[in-house]
Amino acid sequence: MLDALRAARLPASWFRRDVLTVARELIGCALVHRRRAGLITECEAYLGPEDRASHARFGPTPRTSVMFGVGGRSYVYLCYGVHEMFNIVTGEAGDGQAVLIRAIAPLVGLPDDAAVGRGPGKVTVALGLDRRHDRRDLGKGALYVATTARAPSAIATGPRIGVDYAGAWAARPYRFWWQGHPSVSKSR
């Protein structure tokens, strides 16, 4: 299975598109790190500096400058001093866009348990990712995204989770999930 995933690796250029398009199309893809892989079942799009829920709203900082680079890189940060969160930068240089991976289903090297990657903090634990994996080029190396033959029957959209501080931006339907999949983190 890992050989098939390596052969189906998405090039970094695939991520150099609009964040909403990339987020939707990530559902059903595999997030691979070394000998582990999870099927992406849920993610959230963050549109850039105008998006009040996005880290990019403050402009480039030492932590967020990767978001303003070209798509196809990882952005990993610590949330609430506890959970490390994995994001994929999208768009062109200067856009400040990223997709948060909220949930994965076991695919390779993970326990056969729908809860193992149910939630963004669990995604990084399941795949062995942390801030050392920040700013990685997803077009090469042991951390990448691959297409799979597993397509969701339906993709649902709704408000992002945990961003109520963002006012009207919190209600926008920028969360995407594989409708009915047991690995989705939570419904609203």
NUGU-334133 format. One record per residue: residue in three letters; x, y, z of N, C-alpha, C in turn; residue number from 1. Coordinates in Angstrom, 2 decimals, decimal comma, padded with zeros to 5 digits. Example, Ala and Ser with C-alpha at 12.3 -4.5 7.8 and 13.67 -1.06 7.14 Angstrom:
<balos>
BALO; ALA; 013,19; -005,69; 007,80; 012,30; -004,50; 007,80; 013,20; -003,30; 007,80; 1
BALO; SER; 012,85; -002,25; 007,08; 013,67; -001,06; 007,14; 012,90; 000,03; 007,87; 2
</balos>
This chain:
<balos>
BALO; MET; 000,82; -001,20; 000,00; 000,00; 000,00; 000,00; 000,87; 001,26; 000,00; 1
BALO; LEU; 001,97; 001,26; 000,77; 002,82; 002,46; 000,80; 003,44; 002,73; -000,56; 2
BALO; ASP; 003,79; 001,68; -001,30; 004,33; 001,89; -002,65; 003,31; 002,57; -003,55; 3
BALO; ALA; 002,06; 002,14; -003,45; 000,99; 002,75; -004,26; 000,79; 004,21; -003,85; 4
BALO; LEU; 000,88; 004,50; -002,56; 000,73; 005,88; -002,11; 001,88; 006,75; -002,60; 5
BALO; ARG; 003,11; 006,21; -002,54; 004,27; 006,97; -003,03; 004,08; 007,32; -004,51; 6
BALO; ALA; 003,57; 006,35; -005,27; 003,36; 006,56; -006,70; 002,25; 007,59; -006,97; 7
BALO; ALA; 001,35; 007,76; -006,01; 000,21; 008,68; -006,17; 000,42; 010,00; -005,45; 8
BALO; ARG; 001,66; 010,28; -005,05; 001,98; 011,53; -004,33; 001,56; 012,73; -005,17; 9
BALO; LEU; 000,92; 013,68; -004,51; 000,55; 014,93; -005,18; 001,77; 015,85; -005,23; 10
BALO; PRO; 002,02; 016,47; -006,36; 003,15; 017,41; -006,44; 002,82; 018,69; -005,66; 11
BALO; ALA; 003,85; 019,38; -005,21; 003,64; 020,62; -004,47; 002,80; 021,60; -005,27; 12
BALO; SER; 002,91; 021,57; -006,58; 002,15; 022,50; -007,43; 000,64; 022,29; -007,31; 13
BALO; TRP; 000,20; 021,08; -006,95; -001,24; 020,79; -006,79; -001,87; 021,70; -005,72; 14
BALO; PHE; -001,07; 022,10; -004,75; -001,56; 022,93; -003,64; -001,55; 024,42; -003,96; 15
BALO; ARG; -001,05; 024,79; -005,11; -000,96; 026,20; -005,49; -002,25; 026,68; -006,16; 16
BALO; ARG; -003,35; 026,32; -005,54; -004,67; 026,70; -006,02; -005,44; 027,31; -004,86; 17
BALO; ASP; -006,64; 027,77; -005,13; -007,50; 028,37; -004,12; -007,71; 027,40; -002,96; 18
BALO; VAL; -007,66; 027,92; -001,75; -007,76; 027,10; -000,54; -009,08; 026,33; -000,44; 19
BALO; LEU; -010,19; 026,91; -000,88; -011,47; 026,20; -000,79; -011,51; 025,01; -001,75; 20
BALO; THR; -010,93; 025,16; -002,91; -010,85; 024,05; -003,87; -009,97; 022,94; -003,32; 21
BALO; VAL; -008,80; 023,31; -002,82; -007,86; 022,31; -002,29; -008,49; 021,59; -001,09; 22
BALO; ALA; -009,10; 022,34; -000,18; -009,69; 021,72; 001,01; -010,72; 020,67; 000,62; 23
BALO; ARG; -011,62; 021,00; -000,27; -012,65; 020,05; -000,70; -012,02; 018,81; -001,34; 24
BALO; GLU; -011,02; 019,02; -002,18; -010,40; 017,91; -002,90; -009,47; 017,06; -002,03; 25
BALO; LEU; -009,09; 017,56; -000,85; -008,27; 016,76; 000,07; -009,07; 015,62; 000,71; 26
BALO; ILE; -010,40; 015,78; 000,79; -011,22; 014,73; 001,40; -011,11; 013,47; 000,55; 27
BALO; GLY; -010,65; 012,38; 001,17; -010,43; 011,13; 000,46; -008,99; 010,90; 000,05; 28
BALO; CYS; -008,14; 011,92; 000,20; -006,71; 011,75; -000,06; -006,05; 011,16; 001,19; 29
BALO; ALA; -004,83; 010,69; 001,05; -004,08; 010,14; 002,18; -003,01; 011,13; 002,62; 30
BALO; LEU; -002,89; 011,33; 003,93; -001,79; 012,07; 004,53; -000,81; 011,01; 005,02; 31
BALO; VAL; 000,40; 011,05; 004,48; 001,40; 010,00; 004,73; 002,61; 010,59; 005,44; 32
BALO; HIS; 003,05; 009,89; 006,48; 004,31; 010,24; 007,15; 005,06; 008,95; 007,42; 33
BALO; ARG; 006,15; 008,79; 006,73; 006,98; 007,58; 006,82; 006,15; 006,34; 006,54; 34
BALO; ARG; 005,94; 005,49; 007,53; 005,25; 004,22; 007,32; 003,81; 004,24; 007,85; 35
BALO; ARG; 003,29; 005,44; 008,07; 001,91; 005,59; 008,53; 001,14; 006,45; 007,55; 36
BALO; ALA; -000,14; 006,15; 007,42; -000,98; 006,97; 006,54; -002,41; 006,97; 007,06; 37
BALO; GLY; -003,05; 008,10; 006,89; -004,45; 008,24; 007,25; -005,22; 008,86; 006,11; 38
BALO; LEU; -006,43; 008,42; 005,93; -007,33; 008,95; 004,92; -007,95; 010,24; 005,46; 39
BALO; ILE; -007,79; 011,34; 004,75; -008,31; 012,62; 005,22; -009,83; 012,61; 005,12; 40
BALO; THR; -010,48; 012,78; 006,27; -011,94; 012,75; 006,32; -012,55; 014,11; 006,70; 41
BALO; GLU; -011,71; 015,04; 007,14; -012,23; 016,34; 007,56; -011,12; 017,38; 007,54; 42
BALO; CYS; -011,45; 018,58; 007,10; -010,48; 019,67; 007,11; -011,20; 021,01; 007,13; 43
BALO; GLU; -010,45; 022,07; 007,37; -010,98; 023,42; 007,37; -010,08; 024,34; 006,56; 44
BALO; ALA; -010,70; 025,22; 005,79; -009,96; 026,18; 004,97; -009,85; 027,52; 005,70; 45
BALO; TYR; -008,67; 028,13; 005,59; -008,42; 029,46; 006,15; -007,91; 030,33; 005,00; 46
BALO; LEU; -008,68; 031,40; 004,71; -008,54; 032,14; 003,46; -007,43; 033,17; 003,36; 47
BALO; GLY; -006,84; 033,58; 004,43; -005,78; 034,58; 004,33; -006,03; 035,75; 005,26; 48
BALO; PRO; -005,33; 036,86; 005,04; -005,38; 038,00; 005,96; -006,78; 038,55; 006,22; 49
BALO; GLU; -007,68; 038,49; 005,24; -009,03; 039,01; 005,45; -009,89; 038,10; 006,32; 50
BALO; ASP; -009,52; 036,84; 006,44; -010,26; 035,84; 007,22; -009,95; 036,05; 008,70; 51
BALO; ARG; -010,92; 036,53; 009,47; -010,70; 036,84; 010,88; -010,42; 035,61; 011,73; 52
BALO; ALA; -010,64; 034,42; 011,22; -010,34; 033,19; 011,96; -008,94; 032,65; 011,64; 53
BALO; SER; -008,28; 033,24; 010,68; -006,99; 032,74; 010,20; -005,82; 033,34; 010,97; 54
BALO; HIS; -004,78; 032,56; 011,15; -003,54; 033,09; 011,73; -002,94; 034,17; 010,83; 55
BALO; ALA; -003,28; 034,17; 009,56; -002,75; 035,15; 008,62; -003,32; 036,55; 008,83; 56
BALO; ARG; -004,35; 036,66; 009,66; -005,01; 037,96; 009,87; -004,05; 039,01; 010,46; 57
BALO; PHE; -002,98; 038,58; 011,09; -002,01; 039,50; 011,68; -000,84; 039,78; 010,74; 58
BALO; GLY; -000,90; 039,22; 009,55; 000,20; 039,36; 008,60; 001,31; 038,36; 008,92; 59
BALO; PRO; 002,39; 038,39; 008,14; 003,47; 037,45; 008,38; 004,16; 037,71; 009,73; 60
BALO; THR; 004,31; 036,68; 010,51; 005,05; 036,71; 011,77; 006,07; 035,58; 011,70; 61
BALO; PRO; 007,00; 035,49; 012,65; 007,93; 034,37; 012,59; 007,22; 033,01; 012,52; 62
BALO; ARG; 006,09; 032,86; 013,21; 005,37; 031,59; 013,19; 004,58; 031,40; 011,90; 63
BALO; THR; 003,92; 032,46; 011,41; 002,99; 032,31; 010,30; 003,57; 032,63; 008,93; 64
BALO; SER; 004,80; 033,04; 008,86; 005,37; 033,44; 007,56; 005,27; 032,33; 006,52; 65
BALO; VAL; 005,28; 031,06; 006,94; 005,14; 029,95; 006,00; 003,81; 030,02; 005,27; 66
BALO; MET; 002,76; 030,55; 005,92; 001,45; 030,67; 005,27; 001,49; 031,63; 004,09; 67
BALO; PHE; 002,43; 032,54; 004,08; 002,54; 033,53; 003,02; 003,49; 033,08; 001,92; 68
BALO; GLY; 004,00; 031,86; 002,05; 004,84; 031,29; 001,00; 003,99; 030,58; -000,04; 69
BALO; VAL; 004,64; 029,93; -000,94; 003,95; 029,21; -002,00; 003,32; 027,92; -001,45; 70
BALO; GLY; 002,17; 027,53; -001,99; 001,48; 026,33; -001,54; 002,30; 025,07; -001,68; 71
BALO; GLY; 001,98; 024,09; -000,83; 002,68; 022,81; -000,88; 003,64; 022,60; 000,27; 72
BALO; ARG; 003,54; 023,43; 001,29; 004,38; 023,29; 002,49; 003,50; 023,02; 003,69; 73
BALO; SER; 004,10; 022,42; 004,70; 003,37; 022,17; 005,94; 003,48; 023,38; 006,87; 74
BALO; TYR; 002,46; 023,56; 007,67; 002,43; 024,58; 008,72; 001,95; 023,85; 009,98; 75
BALO; VAL; 002,86; 023,67; 010,94; 002,53; 022,96; 012,18; 002,74; 023,92; 013,34; 76
BALO; TYR; 001,72; 024,04; 014,18; 001,81; 024,96; 015,31; 001,21; 024,31; 016,56; 77
BALO; LEU; 001,56; 024,87; 017,70; 001,06; 024,40; 018,98; -000,19; 025,20; 019,34; 78
BALO; CYS; -001,27; 024,50; 019,66; -002,55; 025,12; 020,00; -002,82; 024,95; 021,49; 79
BALO; TYR; -003,13; 026,04; 022,16; -003,43; 026,03; 023,60; -002,32; 025,41; 024,43; 80
BALO; GLY; -001,10; 025,40; 023,93; 000,03; 024,84; 024,65; -000,02; 023,34; 024,82; 81
BALO; VAL; -000,93; 022,67; 024,10; -001,14; 021,24; 024,27; -001,06; 020,46; 022,96; 82
BALO; HIS; -001,87; 020,85; 021,97; -002,02; 020,07; 020,74; -001,24; 020,68; 019,59; 83
BALO; GLU; -000,52; 019,84; 018,87; 000,13; 020,31; 017,66; -000,82; 020,07; 016,50; 84
BALO; MET; -000,96; 021,07; 015,65; -001,92; 021,04; 014,56; -001,20; 021,06; 013,22; 85
BALO; PHE; -001,67; 020,21; 012,30; -001,05; 020,09; 010,98; -001,91; 020,78; 009,93; 86
BALO; ASN; -001,28; 021,68; 009,20; -001,92; 022,43; 008,12; -001,11; 022,31; 006,84; 87
BALO; ILE; -001,78; 022,52; 005,73; -001,13; 022,54; 004,43; -001,32; 023,92; 003,83; 88
BALO; VAL; -000,22; 024,59; 003,49; -000,27; 025,91; 002,86; -000,75; 025,74; 001,42; 89
BALO; THR; -001,64; 026,65; 000,98; -002,15; 026,60; -000,38; -001,98; 027,95; -001,06; 90
BALO; GLY; -002,27; 027,98; -002,33; -002,24; 029,22; -003,09; -000,84; 029,63; -003,51; 91
BALO; GLU; -000,76; 030,88; -003,95; 000,51; 031,44; -004,41; 001,18; 032,23; -003,29; 92
BALO; ALA; 002,44; 032,55; -003,47; 003,16; 033,33; -002,47; 002,40; 034,62; -002,19; 93
BALO; GLY; 002,25; 034,95; -000,91; 001,56; 036,15; -000,49; 000,10; 035,95; -000,12; 94
BALO; ASP; -000,50; 034,81; -000,49; -001,92; 034,58; -000,24; -002,25; 034,37; 001,24; 95
BALO; GLY; -001,38; 033,72; 001,99; -001,62; 033,48; 003,41; -002,70; 032,44; 003,67; 96
BALO; GLN; -002,86; 031,47; 002,79; -003,91; 030,46; 002,91; -003,36; 029,15; 003,45; 97
BALO; ALA; -004,23; 028,40; 004,17; -003,85; 027,07; 004,66; -005,09; 026,25; 004,94; 98
BALO; VAL; -004,90; 024,93; 004,93; -005,96; 023,98; 005,26; -005,53; 023,22; 006,51; 99
BALO; LEU; -006,36; 023,27; 007,55; -006,14; 022,50; 008,77; -006,71; 021,10; 008,54; 100
BALO; ILE; -005,91; 020,08; 008,79; -006,40; 018,70; 008,70; -007,02; 018,37; 010,06; 101
BALO; ARG; -008,34; 018,20; 010,09; -009,08; 017,99; 011,34; -009,24; 016,51; 011,69; 102
BALO; ALA; -009,25; 015,62; 010,71; -009,45; 014,20; 011,03; -008,94; 013,31; 009,91; 103
BALO; ILE; -008,45; 012,15; 010,33; -008,03; 011,10; 009,39; -008,59; 009,77; 009,86; 104
BALO; ALA; -008,75; 008,85; 008,92; -009,15; 007,47; 009,21; -007,93; 006,58; 009,01; 105
BALO; PRO; -007,77; 005,52; 009,79; -006,62; 004,64; 009,63; -006,53; 004,08; 008,21; 106
BALO; LEU; -005,33; 004,10; 007,66; -005,11; 003,56; 006,32; -003,93; 002,59; 006,33; 107
BALO; VAL; -002,76; 003,04; 006,84; -001,56; 002,20; 006,92; -000,85; 002,47; 008,23; 108
BALO; GLY; -000,48; 001,42; 008,95; 000,34; 001,56; 010,15; -000,34; 002,16; 011,35; 109
BALO; LEU; -001,66; 002,28; 011,33; -002,41; 002,83; 012,45; -003,40; 001,78; 012,95; 110
BALO; PRO; -003,74; 001,83; 014,25; -004,73; 000,89; 014,77; -006,06; 001,04; 014,03; 111
BALO; ASP; -006,77; -000,06; 013,86; -008,06; -000,06; 013,18; -009,12; 000,47; 014,15; 112
BALO; ASP; -009,06; 001,78; 014,34; -009,94; 002,45; 015,30; -010,32; 003,81; 014,72; 113
BALO; ALA; -011,60; 004,03; 014,47; -012,06; 005,27; 013,85; -011,69; 006,50; 014,66; 114
BALO; ALA; -011,45; 006,34; 015,96; -011,15; 007,47; 016,83; -009,67; 007,85; 016,84; 115
BALO; VAL; -008,80; 007,04; 016,25; -007,36; 007,28; 016,36; -006,94; 008,64; 015,78; 116
BALO; GLY; -007,63; 009,12; 014,77; -007,30; 010,41; 014,17; -008,48; 011,34; 014,13; 117
BALO; ARG; -009,41; 011,15; 015,05; -010,64; 011,95; 015,09; -010,39; 013,21; 015,91; 118
BALO; GLY; -009,95; 014,26; 015,24; -009,63; 015,54; 015,87; -008,24; 015,98; 015,46; 119
BALO; PRO; -008,01; 017,27; 015,29; -006,72; 017,73; 014,77; -005,53; 017,41; 015,67; 120
BALO; GLY; -005,71; 017,40; 016,98; -004,62; 017,01; 017,88; -004,28; 015,54; 017,75; 121
BALO; LYS; -005,27; 014,73; 017,47; -005,05; 013,29; 017,30; -004,40; 012,96; 015,97; 122
BALO; VAL; -004,63; 013,79; 014,96; -004,01; 013,57; 013,64; -002,49; 013,56; 013,79; 123
BALO; THR; -001,96; 014,58; 014,46; -000,50; 014,68; 014,59; 000,07; 013,56; 015,46; 124
BALO; VAL; -000,64; 013,19; 016,51; -000,18; 012,09; 017,36; -000,15; 010,79; 016,56; 125
BALO; ALA; -001,24; 010,51; 015,85; -001,34; 009,26; 015,09; -000,23; 009,12; 014,05; 126
BALO; LEU; 000,11; 010,23; 013,40; 001,12; 010,17; 012,33; 002,53; 010,51; 012,80; 127
BALO; GLY; 002,70; 010,81; 014,09; 004,02; 011,12; 014,61; 004,54; 012,46; 014,12; 128
BALO; LEU; 003,66; 013,45; 014,02; 004,04; 014,77; 013,54; 004,11; 015,76; 014,70; 129
BALO; ASP; 005,02; 016,71; 014,60; 005,12; 017,78; 015,58; 005,74; 018,99; 014,90; 130
BALO; ARG; 006,11; 020,00; 015,68; 006,61; 021,24; 015,08; 007,92; 021,06; 014,32; 131
BALO; ARG; 008,60; 019,96; 014,52; 009,78; 019,70; 013,68; 009,40; 019,48; 012,22; 132
BALO; HIS; 008,11; 019,22; 011,98; 007,63; 018,98; 010,62; 007,03; 020,23; 009,99; 133
BALO; ASP; 007,22; 021,38; 010,64; 006,77; 022,65; 010,10; 007,62; 023,02; 008,89; 134
BALO; ARG; 006,99; 023,60; 007,89; 007,66; 024,15; 006,71; 008,27; 023,09; 005,80; 135
BALO; ARG; 007,78; 021,88; 005,87; 008,28; 020,81; 004,99; 007,66; 020,93; 003,61; 136
BALO; ASP; 008,45; 020,64; 002,61; 007,98; 020,61; 001,22; 007,26; 019,28; 001,02; 137
BALO; LEU; 005,95; 019,33; 000,79; 005,16; 018,11; 000,66; 005,37; 017,43; -000,69; 138
BALO; GLY; 006,10; 018,06; -001,59; 006,40; 017,47; -002,88; 007,55; 016,50; -002,86; 139
BALO; LYS; 008,26; 016,42; -001,72; 009,39; 015,48; -001,60; 009,54; 015,11; -000,13; 140
BALO; GLY; 010,22; 014,03; 000,14; 010,45; 013,61; 001,50; 009,40; 012,62; 002,00; 141
BALO; ALA; 009,47; 012,32; 003,30; 008,65; 011,28; 003,92; 007,29; 011,76; 004,38; 142
BALO; LEU; 007,00; 013,05; 004,23; 005,71; 013,62; 004,60; 005,06; 014,16; 003,33; 143
BALO; TYR; 003,89; 013,59; 002,98; 003,25; 013,99; 001,73; 001,77; 013,63; 001,72; 144
BALO; VAL; 001,10; 014,08; 000,68; -000,31; 013,77; 000,44; -000,38; 012,98; -000,86; 145
BALO; ALA; -001,24; 011,95; -000,88; -001,39; 011,12; -002,07; -002,87; 010,93; -002,40; 146
BALO; THR; -003,14; 010,75; -003,66; -004,51; 010,44; -004,06; -004,78; 008,97; -003,73; 147
BALO; THR; -006,04; 008,66; -003,55; -006,45; 007,27; -003,31; -007,66; 006,97; -004,18; 148
BALO; ALA; -008,02; 005,71; -004,24; -009,21; 005,31; -005,00; -010,46; 005,42; -004,13; 149
BALO; ARG; -010,31; 005,90; -002,91; -011,44; 005,99; -001,98; -012,06; 007,38; -002,04; 150
BALO; ALA; -013,13; 007,47; -002,76; -013,81; 008,75; -002,90; -015,03; 008,79; -001,99; 151
BALO; PRO; -015,24; 009,90; -001,31; -016,43; 010,00; -000,46; -017,70; 010,01; -001,30; 152
BALO; SER; -018,74; 009,40; -000,77; -020,03; 009,42; -001,47; -020,63; 010,82; -001,43; 153
BALO; ALA; -020,37; 011,56; -000,36; -020,85; 012,93; -000,23; -019,91; 013,72; 000,68; 154
BALO; ILE; -019,67; 014,96; 000,31; -018,87; 015,87; 001,13; -019,81; 016,94; 001,68; 155
BALO; ALA; -019,82; 017,07; 002,99; -020,64; 018,08; 003,66; -019,79; 019,31; 003,95; 156
BALO; THR; -020,44; 020,44; 004,10; -019,75; 021,67; 004,47; -020,51; 022,33; 005,62; 157
BALO; GLY; -019,78; 023,11; 006,39; -020,40; 023,81; 007,50; -019,40; 024,76; 008,12; 158
BALO; PRO; -019,80; 025,39; 009,24; -018,91; 026,34; 009,92; -017,69; 025,64; 010,52; 159
BALO; ARG; -016,62; 026,37; 010,61; -015,41; 025,85; 011,25; -015,66; 025,74; 012,75; 160
BALO; ILE; -014,83; 024,96; 013,40; -014,99; 024,68; 014,83; -013,97; 025,48; 015,65; 161
BALO; GLY; -014,43; 026,05; 016,75; -013,52; 026,71; 017,69; -013,05; 028,08; 017,29; 162
BALO; VAL; -013,76; 028,75; 016,39; -013,32; 030,07; 015,95; -014,43; 031,12; 016,15; 163
BALO; ASP; -015,23; 030,95; 017,18; -016,33; 031,89; 017,44; -015,86; 033,33; 017,59; 164
BALO; TYR; -014,62; 033,55; 018,01; -014,06; 034,89; 018,16; -014,02; 035,65; 016,83; 165
BALO; ALA; -014,15; 034,93; 015,71; -013,99; 035,54; 014,39; -015,26; 036,20; 013,86; 166
BALO; GLY; -016,29; 036,29; 014,69; -017,52; 036,95; 014,26; -018,17; 036,25; 013,09; 167
BALO; ALA; -018,57; 037,02; 012,08; -019,27; 036,46; 010,91; -018,42; 035,44; 010,17; 168
BALO; TRP; -017,10; 035,56; 010,26; -016,22; 034,60; 009,60; -016,38; 033,19; 010,17; 169
BALO; ALA; -016,75; 033,08; 011,42; -016,91; 031,77; 012,06; -018,05; 030,97; 011,44; 170
BALO; ALA; -019,06; 031,63; 010,93; -020,24; 030,95; 010,39; -020,07; 030,51; 008,93; 171
BALO; ARG; -019,03; 030,93; 008,28; -018,85; 030,58; 006,86; -018,61; 029,08; 006,71; 172
BALO; PRO; -019,10; 028,48; 005,64; -019,00; 027,03; 005,45; -017,65; 026,59; 004,90; 173
BALO; TYR; -016,61; 026,80; 005,69; -015,25; 026,49; 005,25; -014,72; 025,20; 005,86; 174
BALO; ARG; -015,58; 024,46; 006,54; -015,22; 023,13; 007,05; -015,81; 022,11; 006,08; 175
BALO; PHE; -015,01; 021,12; 005,70; -015,41; 020,08; 004,76; -015,22; 018,73; 005,44; 176
BALO; TRP; -016,20; 017,83; 005,28; -016,04; 016,50; 005,86; -016,76; 015,46; 005,02; 177
BALO; TRP; -016,25; 014,25; 005,16; -016,80; 013,07; 004,49; -018,07; 012,73; 005,23; 178
BALO; GLN; -019,19; 013,02; 004,63; -020,48; 012,85; 005,29; -020,69; 011,39; 005,70; 179
BALO; GLY; -021,02; 011,20; 006,99; -021,31; 009,88; 007,51; -020,10; 009,05; 007,89; 180
BALO; HIS; -018,89; 009,55; 007,71; -017,69; 008,77; 008,04; -017,47; 008,77; 009,55; 181
BALO; PRO; -017,17; 007,60; 010,15; -017,00; 007,53; 011,59; -015,76; 008,25; 012,14; 182
BALO; SER; -014,83; 008,63; 011,28; -013,62; 009,32; 011,75; -013,76; 010,83; 011,79; 183
BALO; VAL; -014,87; 011,38; 011,34; -015,06; 012,82; 011,39; -015,10; 013,25; 012,86; 184
BALO; SER; -014,45; 014,38; 013,17; -014,23; 014,76; 014,56; -015,49; 015,11; 015,33; 185
BALO; LYS; -016,37; 015,88; 014,72; -017,61; 016,23; 015,43; -018,54; 016,93; 014,47; 186
BALO; SER; -019,79; 016,76; 014,70; -020,75; 017,45; 013,85; -021,30; 018,64; 014,58; 187
BALO; ARG; -021,83; 019,57; 013,82; -022,39; 020,79; 014,41; -023,83; 020,92; 014,03; 188
</balos>
